[in-house]
Amino acid sequence: MHEILTIQLGHRANHLATHFWNTQESYFTYSPHDDPSPVDHDIHFRPGIGPSGEETYTPRTLIYDLKGGFGSLRRSGGLYEDESVPNDDEVCRNGRTLLETSPAIQPSSYTTALNAGASTPPQLTTSTVRFWSDFSRVFYHPRSIVQINDYELASSILPFENWDSGEELFRRLDSWGGGDSGEGIIDRDVRRWAEECDHMQGVQVWTGTDDAWGGFAGRYTEALRDEMGKTGIWTWGIMEEQGRGSRAKQLLQAMNAAKSVYEISPQTSIYVPVAIPAKPFPPYLSLDRRSEWHTSALLSMVLESMTLPSRLRPGQGRRGLLDDLAIPLNTNGNQQIAALQCSIPECAEPDSHDVNLLPADSDQRVPGSNTSEELHAGSDLQQTNARFDLDLSCGEIAISTFGPVRHKASEHVFGRVDCLRDLDEEPLPAINGEEDEISRKRRGLAGVPITERYHSSLQYPLIDSFPSIVSQPPSSSNTTPVHASLSTTSRISNYIRILQRISGRMTTPDEREALFNGLGEIGEAYEEGWNSGSDNDSDD
């Protein structure tokens, strides 16, 4: 069935994931008279049997958060009210169960109304959403809930902020299942989920990367890769908006992000660092930057649209598994880091971000440069020169925070995947969709971007748990078109060089050389075979 297993690491990731699961739930159809859902729910949901013998259908996910991070959500997931399932305050480690008492967190009025079966729950606001569970519309399996009691959410005494703290926490939790069985986190938490799948297409990991969750994710993805071999692993690294907090905090976050890129990206099929841009939003977006509910909604809308082809039913648009989406991005085998951008087509500004591509024959080193006009024939370049209103990648954010590095005057696109969801009857033509591996390599050597396009008429649903951040015409339905894009470009090397520069100044001598050189090697993958013939690349 090409299932996808999701792993959620941290409070920021769980906000994003809650929007994602609510969106998936909105695609369900319950009446036999309704048209079948265009989304194959078996990709992300698993059937089961509840304590009373009733059938259940819950997300195929693992949710990690600190003590206090789950809000009013019980360890039972809200569906399996069984005495054998411990409460959140029951801590079991090394065969010992310790009962810790703390005041119970009351559910939000929205959650209370849903539990009572209300068809129109109270409207959510930034003041009523305290935790991600306050706007959750789905039930979870008890095995999904993994509370980490070593740290408490938002603690000022023992903050979970340093990358090394997350790494050490993973190793400690991984060793607790030791003994003769040698059972670690993968065996305890992941194996049963993976074994339930008929033919798993991959794992998607959502994690914070500029705090201690980056260290936890670094060791987690390493363990996943060791266990799953060539299975696709997509990691979405969620960073806090840069420029907030003290200078010392910003430097710590940048250091954490540098370690995350160095440790996580080589272990994954695709690594996408994302953050809310510091620049003003387009006029059609209205966000409260201080609200995790708002900012995670925007990121989730784009992420969910970007991966929509991986869960479409046949005949509902061009389907692309996670591996299909990764192939055009990683053109030389070492380009796992991709940049995320988006627009809402009906509202896009005419001066949106424009990706300028230089023809292959501007670099005389490129093999086959004499035949570049043949390869550029048709509408390839015109379709690759897409305009986007929002750049959700971290490169531009890092430059605005820590100062520019010298970079090439023009941006070169190595590979790109576009996912367009709107009501157009005629889908956009796919670029290179039928080309074989030899043709892809030929285009890559010639410097021509390898681009894939996916189209679906299924617009993004604006449900009651989603904040009113998107302005829509009065005549529109409760949906919005979205154009999402992932790309591997020469601009990523600028981001890596900024992280490299910071790491060279902040790390201890023991790790400085490995981290500095490792980031340099990662950045080179976005420079090979490309030379605009302009600026010197030296960082000075």
C-alpha positions, 0 to 999 in steps of 0.5 A: 500500500506504500505506507508512510511512517511519520516521526514527530520530534518536539513541540514545534514539530507537533504543532505542524503535525497536528495541522497535517493530521487534521487536514488528512481527517478532513479528506475522509468521506463517511456517506456511501453516497459521497464520491470516494476521497481522492486521498488514499488514507491507508498511506498515513492511517492504520486500522485497529481494534479498540478495547471494546472491540470497535474498529479504529483508524489512527495516524501511523505516527510516533509523537515525542514531546517533553513533560507538559508538552501534550497538554490535556492529551492522555497517554491513551491517545483519547481513544483507548480509555483502558486501565492498562494504559498509564497516564502521562504522569506514570513514568516507567523506566528500567522496570520501575514505575514512579507515580508523579502527581501534577495538576491535570491540564483541562482540555480546551473548549474546542476539544470539549465540544468535539468530544461531546459530538458538537458539529460546530465547536467554538472558534479557536483563537491565539489565546485559547490555543495553549498546546497543540492538543488544543486544536487536534481533531484526531485520536491517536493510538497509545503506542503513538504517544512517547512522553520524555520526562527527563525535561519539562516544556519551557523550563527555565531551570533545565532548558532543552536548548543545546544540541548536545543535550538532545544527542545525550538524551537519545543515547540514554533513552536508547540504552535503557532498553539494553540488557540481553535483548539489546532493545533500543528506541528503534526496536521499542518504538519503531519496529512494530509500526514498520512491521505492520506495513505491507510495502512502506514507501518511506519515513517522514521526520518532522523535528526542531533542528535549532534546539536540542531536538536537532541532536535527538533527531541526528542520532534518531535518523542515524539509527533509522538509516542503520535499521532501514537501509535504503528506505526513503527518509525525508526530514523536515527541520523546523527552525524558529524565525531568526532575529528573535531573542538575544544575540547569544540565543541566535548564535546558539540556534545557528550552531545547533542548525549547523550541527543538524545539517552536518549530522542529519542531511547525509542520513536522509534522502531529502533534508528540508530546513524550513522557517517563517521568513523574517520579511513581510508577508504577502498581502493575502497572509495575516499571521501572528508571528508569536503564535505557534498555532499560526506559524505552524499552520502556514508551514503545514499548508505548504508541506502538506501540499508538497507531499500530496502526490505521495498519497493520491489515489490513481486517477486523482492527479499525477502520483509520485512516491517519496522516492519519485519526488527525491530523484529530480532534486538529488541530481549528483547524488550528494544534494540532499538539502532542498529549499521550500517555496510557495505561492497562492496562485489566485493571490500571487503578486506580480513581483514575486520571487523569480528564479533566474536560470542561466543557460548551460553554454554560459559555462564552457566547462559543461559537457555538451554545451554546444547542444544546450539549445536543443536541450532547452527547446520547448518550455522547460526554461519558461516553466522553471522560471516560476514565481513564488511569494514565500521563501520558507527555506533558511538560507535567506533568513540566515543571511539577514541575521548573520550577514551576507557572504560573497556569492554568485550573482545568479542562482542556478537550479539543479533540480526542482519539483513543483506541486500545484493544486487548483481547480484547472481542468487541464493539468500542467504538462509534466517536465521530464516525467518520462525521461530515463536515467540516461536522459536525466544525467545528460541534462544534468551534465549540460547544466539544464535543470531537472524539473518535475511537475505534479498537478491535482484539482484537490485544493487545500481545505481551510477547516475550523482548526486552521487559523484565518491566516489566508484572505479569500474572495467572498465567493470562494469556498473553504479551500485555497489553491497552493503552488509548492516547490522544492528545489536544489539550487546554488543558493543553498551553498550560501546558507551552508557557508554561513553555518560553516563560518559560525561553526568555525568560531564557536565550536570546541577545538575537538569538533571544529575541524570535523564540523567545518570541513564536513559542512564545506564538503556538503556545500560543494555539492551545490557548486560543482560544475557551476560557475557564473563567471562573476564574483570570487567565492571567498568568505574572507 
